[in-house]
Amino acid sequence: MYDRLPDRKFDVAGLGNALVDALVLMDDTDFLKAHGFNRGHMTPVDHDRWQAIFREIQKHGVEIQSGGSCGNTIAGLGFLGASAIYAGQVGDDQLGHLFAQRMDEACGQHALRWTRSVSTGKCLSIVSKTDAERTMLTDLGAAVTMDGLGEFDDVVRNSRIVHITGYLLLGEPMATRAEEAMAIGVQEQIPVSLDVADPFVVATVRDRMWHALEEFVDIVFMNEEEATTLTGTTNPEEALAKVAEVVDTVVMKLGSKGSVVVHKGERVEAGVYPVDAVDTTGAGDAYAAGFLFGYVNGWGAAKSAELGARVASMTVGQLGAVVRDGERMQQAIAATQFGA
């Protein structure tokens, strides 16, 4: 079991880049080739370019949801039944209000900040009908211009865990916002959780991320490539051991091989729950939601990792990064607790 966490108003508070997810399932090869997009990769675009592509593919049917790595995890926690709350910045526009509505549906609350000077950030995910590969077009917009924590300062102080994603560390002012939130966590003796996010992110801000691990972080999520990039080693096991020297709880996701968790020297492994893949978007975010739900409820590493695997599998088997069916989430919790 984990050490008892303090009783606070919120179980988990998350800070991230608030991005609306627009998801479309289609035969993508000819479309991507015609527009020169690199299949399976993320392409940054401006607002006008994003809107033009969006209008072109609307005929295929587009699903709009709240998104961003941290937003996905916090929404997942909300549908699992945790008292979760999310902060980020959106534009005072249609997509921004839709984002807030989606977070309310998931969590019953949010701590979003609004701006009228920049449009809401958004990610268009084109998901292949053939192999579930996703190609993303991203306009960060208002998500990366948050000039202060505002009321999120008090939210963190009233939470049992604060969750951050590595994407915030890519540039200012969000890197400073992330470090401010993590510093409050340390000051208030609140566990800080960090999902390192992506190998590119790790390679770009390796020194700053390692500093965050040493100074702030209690729980870290990473995959093998992220771990080796972060530590400068070629062996994932060596990388895992190196990170475990500075972070209490290290979660390394192994793809089809499951995951391994090292918590204060105790090592546990978890498998996967195979499913026909529809959309791999947000599988890691979903795993983090399941794991943090177990963590905040004192389950211990093994059951926390098992629930993470179950939620990730459910996510991969649908279109969209968040399992929004609360009943299915409760079934996953029960199966993890009592066996199924």
BALOBA-1460 file (C-alpha; in Angstrom, 3 decimals):
// residues 340
<rec num="1" residu="m" x="0.000" y="0.000" z="0.000"/>
<rec num="2" residu="y" x="1.075" y="3.557" z="-0.573"/>
<rec num="3" residu="d" x="1.523" y="6.003" z="2.279"/>
<rec num="4" residu="r" x="-1.792" y="7.549" z="3.270"/>
<rec num="5" residu="l" x="-2.460" y="10.737" z="1.340"/>
<rec num="6" residu="p" x="-3.944" y="13.765" z="3.115"/>
<rec num="7" residu="d" x="-7.692" y="14.381" z="2.936"/>
<rec num="8" residu="r" x="-8.241" y="17.230" z="0.504"/>
<rec num="9" residu="k" x="-11.079" y="18.540" z="-1.655"/>
<rec num="10" residu="f" x="-9.688" y="17.107" z="-4.923"/>
<rec num="11" residu="d" x="-8.081" y="13.726" z="-5.525"/>
<rec num="12" residu="v" x="-6.037" y="14.842" z="-8.541"/>
<rec num="13" residu="a" x="-5.446" y="18.298" z="-10.016"/>
<rec num="14" residu="g" x="-3.961" y="18.490" z="-13.506"/>
<rec num="15" residu="l" x="-2.286" y="21.296" z="-15.429"/>
<rec num="16" residu="g" x="-1.798" y="20.930" z="-19.166"/>
<rec num="17" residu="n" x="-2.082" y="22.369" z="-22.646"/>
<rec num="18" residu="a" x="-5.845" y="22.569" z="-23.167"/>
<rec num="19" residu="l" x="-6.470" y="21.282" z="-26.699"/>
<rec num="20" residu="v" x="-9.767" y="20.361" z="-28.304"/>
<rec num="21" residu="d" x="-9.523" y="16.974" z="-30.032"/>
<rec num="22" residu="a" x="-11.236" y="16.641" z="-33.413"/>
<rec num="23" residu="l" x="-11.227" y="12.950" z="-34.371"/>
<rec num="24" residu="v" x="-12.031" y="11.537" z="-37.791"/>
<rec num="25" residu="l" x="-11.855" y="7.897" z="-38.885"/>
<rec num="26" residu="m" x="-11.185" y="7.653" z="-42.626"/>
<rec num="27" residu="d" x="-9.156" y="6.129" z="-45.445"/>
<rec num="28" residu="d" x="-6.234" y="8.468" z="-45.055"/>
<rec num="29" residu="t" x="-3.538" y="7.565" z="-47.592"/>
<rec num="30" residu="d" x="-4.601" y="9.658" z="-50.603"/>
<rec num="31" residu="f" x="-5.718" y="12.597" z="-48.459"/>
<rec num="32" residu="l" x="-2.431" y="12.819" z="-46.562"/>
<rec num="33" residu="k" x="-0.400" y="12.427" z="-49.716"/>
<rec num="34" residu="a" x="-2.355" y="15.173" z="-51.484"/>
<rec num="35" residu="h" x="-1.674" y="17.609" z="-48.646"/>
<rec num="36" residu="g" x="1.920" y="16.558" z="-48.013"/>
<rec num="37" residu="f" x="1.350" y="15.473" z="-44.407"/>
<rec num="38" residu="n" x="3.723" y="12.898" z="-42.908"/>
<rec num="39" residu="r" x="1.597" y="9.890" z="-41.980"/>
<rec num="40" residu="g" x="1.781" y="8.927" z="-38.330"/>
<rec num="41" residu="h" x="3.352" y="12.211" z="-37.250"/>
<rec num="42" residu="m" x="2.231" y="15.498" z="-35.732"/>
<rec num="43" residu="t" x="2.362" y="18.575" z="-37.973"/>
<rec num="44" residu="p" x="2.097" y="22.050" z="-36.400"/>
<rec num="45" residu="v" x="-0.261" y="24.372" z="-38.316"/>
<rec num="46" residu="d" x="-1.738" y="27.820" z="-37.740"/>
<rec num="47" residu="h" x="-5.394" y="28.534" z="-37.007"/>
<rec num="48" residu="d" x="-6.392" y="29.272" z="-40.608"/>
<rec num="49" residu="r" x="-4.711" y="26.155" z="-42.004"/>
<rec num="50" residu="w" x="-6.306" y="23.991" z="-39.319"/>
<rec num="51" residu="q" x="-9.760" y="25.384" z="-40.064"/>
<rec num="52" residu="a" x="-9.338" y="24.809" z="-43.808"/>
<rec num="53" residu="i" x="-8.397" y="21.130" z="-43.333"/>
<rec num="54" residu="f" x="-11.164" y="20.683" z="-40.787"/>
<rec num="55" residu="r" x="-13.789" y="21.968" z="-43.232"/>
<rec num="56" residu="e" x="-12.471" y="19.610" z="-45.908"/>
<rec num="57" residu="i" x="-12.813" y="16.444" z="-43.815"/>
<rec num="58" residu="q" x="-16.068" y="17.254" z="-42.017"/>
<rec num="59" residu="k" x="-17.944" y="15.119" z="-44.544"/>
<rec num="60" residu="h" x="-16.287" y="12.011" z="-43.036"/>
<rec num="61" residu="g" x="-17.851" y="12.692" z="-39.630"/>
<rec num="62" residu="v" x="-15.814" y="14.407" z="-36.916"/>
<rec num="63" residu="e" x="-16.054" y="13.732" z="-33.172"/>
<rec num="64" residu="i" x="-15.141" y="16.677" z="-30.921"/>
<rec num="65" residu="q" x="-13.781" y="16.023" z="-27.408"/>
<rec num="66" residu="s" x="-11.565" y="17.638" z="-24.800"/>
<rec num="67" residu="g" x="-7.954" y="16.675" z="-25.337"/>
<rec num="68" residu="g" x="-4.333" y="17.286" z="-24.584"/>
<rec num="69" residu="s" x="-2.357" y="14.647" z="-22.679"/>
<rec num="70" residu="c" x="-3.127" y="15.932" z="-19.192"/>
<rec num="71" residu="g" x="-6.738" y="16.731" z="-20.112"/>
<rec num="72" residu="n" x="-7.213" y="13.132" z="-21.253"/>
<rec num="73" residu="t" x="-5.836" y="11.763" z="-17.997"/>
<rec num="74" residu="i" x="-7.927" y="14.065" z="-15.811"/>
<rec num="75" residu="a" x="-11.102" y="13.318" z="-17.813"/>
<rec num="76" residu="g" x="-10.368" y="9.608" z="-17.474"/>
<rec num="77" residu="l" x="-10.028" y="10.013" z="-13.719"/>
<rec num="78" residu="g" x="-13.348" y="11.826" z="-13.645"/>
<rec num="79" residu="f" x="-15.144" y="8.996" z="-15.440"/>
<rec num="80" residu="l" x="-13.488" y="6.509" z="-13.057"/>
<rec num="81" residu="g" x="-15.168" y="8.375" z="-10.227"/>
<rec num="82" residu="a" x="-12.248" y="10.352" z="-8.801"/>
<rec num="83" residu="s" x="-12.637" y="13.971" z="-7.718"/>
<rec num="84" residu="a" x="-10.452" y="15.374" z="-10.498"/>
<rec num="85" residu="i" x="-10.035" y="18.925" z="-11.768"/>
<rec num="86" residu="y" x="-8.175" y="20.350" z="-14.752"/>
<rec num="87" residu="a" x="-6.528" y="23.695" z="-15.425"/>
<rec num="88" residu="g" x="-5.317" y="25.116" z="-18.707"/>
<rec num="89" residu="q" x="-6.174" y="28.026" z="-20.956"/>
<rec num="90" residu="v" x="-8.720" y="28.172" z="-23.787"/>
<rec num="91" residu="g" x="-10.040" y="30.916" z="-25.999"/>
<rec num="92" residu="d" x="-13.368" y="32.553" z="-25.236"/>
<rec num="93" residu="d" x="-14.820" y="30.959" z="-28.361"/>
<rec num="94" residu="q" x="-17.035" y="28.068" z="-29.424"/>
<rec num="95" residu="l" x="-14.331" y="25.414" z="-29.117"/>
<rec num="96" residu="g" x="-13.198" y="26.780" z="-25.752"/>
<rec num="97" residu="h" x="-16.686" y="26.545" z="-24.296"/>
<rec num="98" residu="l" x="-17.066" y="23.063" z="-25.790"/>
<rec num="99" residu="f" x="-13.818" y="22.038" z="-24.068"/>
<rec num="100" residu="a" x="-15.162" y="23.338" z="-20.742"/>
<rec num="101" residu="q" x="-18.425" y="21.451" z="-21.291"/>
<rec num="102" residu="r" x="-16.573" y="18.198" z="-21.934"/>
<rec num="103" residu="m" x="-14.477" y="18.610" z="-18.766"/>
<rec num="104" residu="d" x="-17.644" y="19.335" z="-16.782"/>
<rec num="105" residu="e" x="-19.181" y="16.134" z="-18.161"/>
<rec num="106" residu="a" x="-16.128" y="14.160" z="-17.055"/>
<rec num="107" residu="c" x="-15.344" y="15.782" z="-13.724"/>
<rec num="108" residu="g" x="-18.272" y="18.013" z="-12.801"/>
<rec num="109" residu="q" x="-15.857" y="20.946" z="-12.533"/>
<rec num="110" residu="h" x="-12.852" y="22.643" z="-14.089"/>
<rec num="111" residu="a" x="-10.347" y="25.417" z="-13.356"/>
<rec num="112" residu="l" x="-9.878" y="26.680" z="-16.915"/>
<rec num="113" residu="r" x="-8.638" y="30.166" z="-17.713"/>
<rec num="114" residu="w" x="-10.108" y="32.133" z="-20.615"/>
<rec num="115" residu="t" x="-8.605" y="34.569" z="-23.090"/>
<rec num="116" residu="r" x="-10.099" y="36.646" z="-25.897"/>
<rec num="117" residu="s" x="-6.767" y="37.378" z="-27.558"/>
<rec num="118" residu="v" x="-5.987" y="33.877" z="-28.920"/>
<rec num="119" residu="s" x="-8.206" y="31.102" z="-30.277"/>
<rec num="120" residu="t" x="-8.552" y="27.776" z="-28.472"/>
<rec num="121" residu="g" x="-5.807" y="25.239" z="-29.144"/>
<rec num="122" residu="k" x="-6.866" y="22.214" z="-31.152"/>
<rec num="123" residu="c" x="-5.607" y="18.924" z="-32.537"/>
<rec num="124" residu="l" x="-7.108" y="17.249" z="-35.582"/>
<rec num="125" residu="s" x="-6.444" y="13.497" z="-35.385"/>
<rec num="126" residu="i" x="-6.888" y="11.679" z="-38.682"/>
<rec num="127" residu="v" x="-7.212" y="8.003" z="-37.770"/>
<rec num="128" residu="s" x="-6.697" y="5.364" z="-40.452"/>
<rec num="129" residu="k" x="-9.487" y="2.842" z="-40.983"/>
<rec num="130" residu="t" x="-6.841" y="0.379" z="-42.135"/>
<rec num="131" residu="d" x="-4.432" y="0.156" z="-39.187"/>
<rec num="132" residu="a" x="-5.539" y="2.755" z="-36.574"/>
<rec num="133" residu="e" x="-2.464" y="4.903" z="-37.323"/>
<rec num="134" residu="r" x="-3.053" y="8.538" z="-36.381"/>
<rec num="135" residu="t" x="-1.774" y="11.665" z="-38.073"/>
<rec num="136" residu="m" x="-2.191" y="14.888" z="-36.137"/>
<rec num="137" residu="l" x="-2.472" y="18.536" z="-37.162"/>
<rec num="138" residu="t" x="-2.029" y="20.795" z="-34.150"/>
<rec num="139" residu="d" x="-2.628" y="24.490" z="-33.520"/>
<rec num="140" residu="l" x="-1.568" y="25.177" z="-29.905"/>
<rec num="141" residu="g" x="-3.292" y="28.576" z="-29.819"/>
<rec num="142" residu="a" x="-4.328" y="29.773" z="-26.363"/>
<rec num="143" residu="a" x="-3.055" y="26.617" z="-24.664"/>
<rec num="144" residu="v" x="0.533" y="27.854" z="-24.478"/>
<rec num="145" residu="t" x="-0.014" y="31.496" z="-23.447"/>
<rec num="146" residu="m" x="-1.138" y="31.144" z="-19.813"/>
<rec num="147" residu="d" x="0.394" y="34.086" z="-17.934"/>
<rec num="148" residu="g" x="-0.217" y="32.847" z="-14.373"/>
<rec num="149" residu="l" x="-1.700" y="30.002" z="-12.323"/>
<rec num="150" residu="g" x="-4.574" y="32.151" z="-11.053"/>
<rec num="151" residu="e" x="-7.043" y="30.120" z="-8.990"/>
<rec num="152" residu="f" x="-5.176" y="26.909" z="-9.817"/>
<rec num="153" residu="d" x="-2.731" y="27.854" z="-7.048"/>
<rec num="154" residu="d" x="-5.466" y="27.199" z="-4.471"/>
<rec num="155" residu="v" x="-6.696" y="24.144" z="-6.366"/>
<rec num="156" residu="v" x="-3.273" y="22.499" z="-6.074"/>
<rec num="157" residu="r" x="-3.134" y="23.261" z="-2.347"/>
<rec num="158" residu="n" x="-6.486" y="21.512" z="-1.953"/>
<rec num="159" residu="s" x="-5.505" y="18.374" z="-3.899"/>
<rec num="160" residu="r" x="-4.033" y="15.007" z="-2.982"/>
<rec num="161" residu="i" x="-1.953" y="14.688" z="-6.175"/>
<rec num="162" residu="v" x="-0.902" y="17.224" z="-8.818"/>
<rec num="163" residu="h" x="-0.386" y="15.829" z="-12.340"/>
<rec num="164" residu="i" x="1.708" y="17.552" z="-15.041"/>
<rec num="165" residu="t" x="2.796" y="16.533" z="-18.545"/>
<rec num="166" residu="g" x="6.209" y="17.076" z="-20.096"/>
<rec num="167" residu="y" x="4.730" y="18.998" z="-23.020"/>
<rec num="168" residu="l" x="4.489" y="22.010" z="-20.711"/>
<rec num="169" residu="l" x="8.279" y="22.110" z="-20.379"/>
<rec num="170" residu="l" x="8.818" y="22.766" z="-24.100"/>
<rec num="171" residu="g" x="8.631" y="26.550" z="-23.819"/>
<rec num="172" residu="e" x="7.608" y="29.608" z="-21.897"/>
<rec num="173" residu="p" x="5.412" y="30.615" z="-20.224"/>
<rec num="174" residu="m" x="4.041" y="27.095" z="-19.667"/>
<rec num="175" residu="a" x="7.328" y="25.639" z="-18.383"/>
<rec num="176" residu="t" x="7.296" y="28.190" z="-15.577"/>
<rec num="177" residu="r" x="3.609" y="27.485" z="-14.870"/>
<rec num="178" residu="a" x="4.423" y="23.775" z="-14.561"/>
<rec num="179" residu="e" x="7.324" y="24.393" z="-12.195"/>
<rec num="180" residu="e" x="5.195" y="26.777" z="-10.108"/>
<rec num="181" residu="a" x="2.508" y="24.115" z="-9.714"/>
<rec num="182" residu="m" x="5.042" y="21.402" z="-8.883"/>
<rec num="183" residu="a" x="6.761" y="23.663" z="-6.343"/>
<rec num="184" residu="i" x="3.421" y="24.181" z="-4.569"/>
<rec num="185" residu="g" x="3.063" y="20.409" z="-4.451"/>
<rec num="186" residu="v" x="6.454" y="20.046" z="-2.768"/>
<rec num="187" residu="q" x="5.727" y="22.903" z="-0.368"/>
<rec num="188" residu="e" x="2.379" y="21.396" z="0.652"/>
<rec num="189" residu="q" x="3.731" y="17.808" z="0.737"/>
<rec num="190" residu="i" x="1.455" y="16.792" z="-2.142"/>
<rec num="191" residu="p" x="2.780" y="14.048" z="-4.469"/>
<rec num="192" residu="v" x="3.714" y="15.401" z="-7.914"/>
<rec num="193" residu="s" x="3.053" y="13.192" z="-10.945"/>
<rec num="194" residu="l" x="4.781" y="13.793" z="-14.295"/>
<rec num="195" residu="d" x="4.101" y="12.081" z="-17.614"/>
<rec num="196" residu="v" x="7.240" y="12.808" z="-19.653"/>
<rec num="197" residu="a" x="4.978" y="12.826" z="-22.732"/>
<rec num="198" residu="d" x="7.103" y="12.000" z="-25.779"/>
<rec num="199" residu="p" x="10.677" y="11.086" z="-26.811"/>
<rec num="200" residu="f" x="10.924" y="14.356" z="-28.752"/>
<rec num="201" residu="v" x="9.972" y="16.321" z="-25.639"/>
<rec num="202" residu="v" x="12.521" y="14.460" z="-23.532"/>
<rec num="203" residu="a" x="15.293" y="15.041" z="-26.075"/>
<rec num="204" residu="t" x="14.428" y="18.729" z="-26.389"/>
<rec num="205" residu="v" x="14.268" y="19.603" z="-22.672"/>
<rec num="206" residu="r" x="16.255" y="16.763" z="-21.130"/>
<rec num="207" residu="d" x="18.150" y="18.852" z="-18.574"/>
<rec num="208" residu="r" x="15.051" y="20.741" z="-17.410"/>
<rec num="209" residu="m" x="13.074" y="17.522" z="-17.161"/>
<rec num="210" residu="w" x="15.773" y="15.789" z="-15.153"/>
<rec num="211" residu="h" x="15.881" y="18.792" z="-12.819"/>
<rec num="212" residu="a" x="12.102" y="18.458" z="-12.362"/>
<rec num="213" residu="l" x="12.507" y="14.772" z="-11.482"/>
<rec num="214" residu="e" x="15.143" y="15.559" z="-8.893"/>
<rec num="215" residu="e" x="13.433" y="18.565" z="-7.347"/>
<rec num="216" residu="f" x="9.687" y="17.974" z="-7.612"/>
<rec num="217" residu="v" x="8.474" y="14.615" z="-8.917"/>
<rec num="218" residu="d" x="7.187" y="11.639" z="-6.883"/>
<rec num="219" residu="i" x="5.540" y="9.624" z="-9.703"/>
<rec num="220" residu="v" x="6.795" y="9.489" z="-13.291"/>
<rec num="221" residu="f" x="5.304" y="7.815" z="-16.386"/>
<rec num="222" residu="m" x="7.546" y="7.000" z="-19.365"/>
<rec num="223" residu="n" x="8.109" y="4.396" z="-22.054"/>
<rec num="224" residu="e" x="11.376" y="2.643" z="-22.895"/>
<rec num="225" residu="e" x="12.500" y="5.129" z="-25.541"/>
<rec num="226" residu="e" x="11.699" y="8.072" z="-23.295"/>
<rec num="227" residu="a" x="13.574" y="6.459" z="-20.414"/>
<rec num="228" residu="t" x="16.749" y="5.805" z="-22.419"/>
<rec num="229" residu="t" x="16.633" y="9.268" z="-23.966"/>
<rec num="230" residu="l" x="16.221" y="10.849" z="-20.547"/>
<rec num="231" residu="t" x="19.116" y="8.972" z="-18.959"/>
<rec num="232" residu="g" x="21.470" y="8.800" z="-21.936"/>
<rec num="233" residu="t" x="21.658" y="5.003" z="-21.748"/>
<rec num="234" residu="t" x="20.793" y="2.371" z="-24.349"/>
<rec num="235" residu="n" x="19.468" y="-0.243" z="-21.920"/>
<rec num="236" residu="p" x="15.889" y="0.346" z="-20.668"/>
<rec num="237" residu="e" x="16.557" y="-1.580" z="-17.450"/>
<rec num="238" residu="e" x="19.522" y="0.632" z="-16.652"/>
<rec num="239" residu="a" x="17.416" y="3.676" z="-17.439"/>
<rec num="240" residu="l" x="14.647" y="2.453" z="-15.139"/>
<rec num="241" residu="a" x="17.098" y="1.935" z="-12.289"/>
<rec num="242" residu="k" x="18.632" y="5.369" z="-12.828"/>
<rec num="243" residu="v" x="15.279" y="7.164" z="-12.672"/>
<rec num="244" residu="a" x="14.245" y="5.086" z="-9.633"/>
<rec num="245" residu="e" x="17.223" y="6.559" z="-7.775"/>
<rec num="246" residu="v" x="15.580" y="10.008" z="-7.787"/>
<rec num="247" residu="v" x="11.817" y="9.294" z="-8.070"/>
<rec num="248" residu="d" x="9.788" y="7.228" z="-5.574"/>
<rec num="249" residu="t" x="7.419" y="5.674" z="-8.116"/>
<rec num="250" residu="v" x="8.597" y="4.973" z="-11.668"/>
<rec num="251" residu="v" x="6.167" y="3.568" z="-14.225"/>
<rec num="252" residu="m" x="7.684" y="2.307" z="-17.478"/>
<rec num="253" residu="k" x="5.221" y="1.339" z="-20.205"/>
<rec num="254" residu="l" x="6.401" y="-1.505" z="-22.438"/>
<rec num="255" residu="g" x="3.781" y="-1.453" z="-25.207"/>
<rec num="256" residu="s" x="2.546" y="-4.957" z="-26.001"/>
<rec num="257" residu="k" x="4.734" y="-6.322" z="-23.176"/>
<rec num="258" residu="g" x="2.774" y="-4.491" z="-20.500"/>
<rec num="259" residu="s" x="4.383" y="-2.261" z="-17.904"/>
<rec num="260" residu="v" x="6.750" y="-2.336" z="-14.952"/>
<rec num="261" residu="v" x="6.544" y="-0.230" z="-11.801"/>
<rec num="262" residu="v" x="9.297" y="0.391" z="-9.273"/>
<rec num="263" residu="h" x="7.904" y="1.899" z="-6.066"/>
<rec num="264" residu="k" x="10.455" y="2.616" z="-3.329"/>
<rec num="265" residu="g" x="12.533" y="-0.356" z="-4.442"/>
<rec num="266" residu="e" x="9.594" y="-2.736" z="-4.914"/>
<rec num="267" residu="r" x="9.238" y="-3.948" z="-8.504"/>
<rec num="268" residu="v" x="5.979" y="-5.216" z="-9.997"/>
<rec num="269" residu="e" x="4.983" y="-6.046" z="-13.561"/>
<rec num="270" residu="a" x="1.616" y="-5.862" z="-15.291"/>
<rec num="271" residu="g" x="0.424" y="-7.368" z="-18.542"/>
<rec num="272" residu="v" x="-1.905" y="-6.071" z="-21.214"/>
<rec num="273" residu="y" x="-5.514" y="-6.729" z="-22.212"/>
<rec num="274" residu="p" x="-5.491" y="-7.404" z="-25.976"/>
<rec num="275" residu="v" x="-8.106" y="-5.633" z="-28.065"/>
<rec num="276" residu="d" x="-8.707" y="-4.934" z="-31.737"/>
<rec num="277" residu="a" x="-7.163" y="-1.495" z="-32.157"/>
<rec num="278" residu="v" x="-9.421" y="1.286" z="-33.439"/>
<rec num="279" residu="d" x="-7.473" y="4.360" z="-32.314"/>
<rec num="280" residu="t" x="-4.236" y="4.386" z="-30.305"/>
<rec num="281" residu="t" x="-4.684" y="8.063" z="-29.388"/>
<rec num="282" residu="g" x="-4.233" y="8.638" z="-25.666"/>
<rec num="283" residu="a" x="-3.476" y="5.062" z="-24.569"/>
<rec num="284" residu="g" x="-0.677" y="6.292" z="-22.314"/>
<rec num="285" residu="d" x="-2.895" y="9.042" z="-20.903"/>
<rec num="286" residu="a" x="-5.568" y="6.436" z="-20.124"/>
<rec num="287" residu="y" x="-3.008" y="4.213" z="-18.411"/>
<rec num="288" residu="a" x="-1.974" y="7.152" z="-16.219"/>
<rec num="289" residu="a" x="-5.627" y="7.767" z="-15.286"/>
<rec num="290" residu="g" x="-6.087" y="4.166" z="-14.158"/>
<rec num="291" residu="f" x="-2.802" y="4.085" z="-12.292"/>
<rec num="292" residu="l" x="-3.411" y="7.379" z="-10.479"/>
<rec num="293" residu="f" x="-6.907" y="6.235" z="-9.497"/>
<rec num="294" residu="g" x="-5.355" y="3.212" z="-7.826"/>
<rec num="295" residu="y" x="-2.597" y="5.314" z="-6.275"/>
<rec num="296" residu="v" x="-4.945" y="7.862" z="-4.712"/>
<rec num="297" residu="n" x="-7.065" y="5.024" z="-3.308"/>
<rec num="298" residu="g" x="-4.065" y="3.281" z="-1.740"/>
<rec num="299" residu="w" x="-4.206" y="0.154" z="-3.893"/>
<rec num="300" residu="g" x="-0.486" y="-0.457" z="-4.272"/>
<rec num="301" residu="a" x="1.632" y="-0.768" z="-7.401"/>
<rec num="302" residu="a" x="0.311" y="-4.074" z="-8.779"/>
<rec num="303" residu="k" x="-3.402" y="-3.242" z="-8.809"/>
<rec num="304" residu="s" x="-2.774" y="0.370" z="-9.868"/>
<rec num="305" residu="a" x="-0.814" y="-0.877" z="-12.894"/>
<rec num="306" residu="e" x="-3.485" y="-3.472" z="-13.665"/>
<rec num="307" residu="l" x="-6.227" y="-0.849" z="-13.749"/>
<rec num="308" residu="g" x="-3.986" y="1.342" z="-15.906"/>
<rec num="309" residu="a" x="-3.658" y="-1.519" z="-18.384"/>
<rec num="310" residu="r" x="-7.406" y="-2.167" z="-18.420"/>
<rec num="311" residu="v" x="-8.292" y="1.477" z="-19.082"/>
<rec num="312" residu="a" x="-5.605" y="1.789" z="-21.771"/>
<rec num="313" residu="s" x="-6.996" y="-1.287" z="-23.536"/>
<rec num="314" residu="m" x="-10.524" y="0.120" z="-23.455"/>
<rec num="315" residu="t" x="-9.250" y="3.354" z="-24.968"/>
<rec num="316" residu="v" x="-7.423" y="1.647" z="-27.835"/>
<rec num="317" residu="g" x="-10.624" y="-0.251" z="-28.688"/>
<rec num="318" residu="q" x="-12.603" y="2.944" z="-29.411"/>
<rec num="319" residu="l" x="-12.343" y="6.217" z="-31.283"/>
<rec num="320" residu="g" x="-11.113" y="8.895" z="-28.880"/>
<rec num="321" residu="a" x="-8.626" y="9.180" z="-26.045"/>
<rec num="322" residu="v" x="-11.081" y="9.043" z="-23.114"/>
<rec num="323" residu="v" x="-13.442" y="6.229" z="-22.115"/>
<rec num="324" residu="r" x="-16.529" y="8.299" z="-21.368"/>
<rec num="325" residu="d" x="-18.696" y="5.379" z="-20.235"/>
<rec num="326" residu="g" x="-18.750" y="5.543" z="-16.440"/>
<rec num="327" residu="e" x="-20.410" y="2.135" z="-16.136"/>
<rec num="328" residu="r" x="-17.626" y="0.424" z="-18.094"/>
<rec num="329" residu="m" x="-15.074" y="2.244" z="-15.963"/>
<rec num="330" residu="q" x="-16.736" y="0.953" z="-12.788"/>
<rec num="331" residu="q" x="-16.645" y="-2.560" z="-14.246"/>
<rec num="332" residu="a" x="-12.902" y="-2.176" z="-14.830"/>
<rec num="333" residu="i" x="-12.429" y="-1.045" z="-11.230"/>
<rec num="334" residu="a" x="-14.424" y="-4.003" z="-9.913"/>
<rec num="335" residu="a" x="-12.547" y="-6.470" z="-12.129"/>
<rec num="336" residu="t" x="-9.235" y="-5.117" z="-10.865"/>
<rec num="337" residu="q" x="-10.258" y="-5.192" z="-7.222"/>
<rec num="338" residu="f" x="-11.987" y="-8.553" z="-7.187"/>
<rec num="339" residu="g" x="-10.601" y="-10.354" z="-10.251"/>
<rec num="340" residu="a" x="-12.312" y="-11.146" z="-13.540"/>
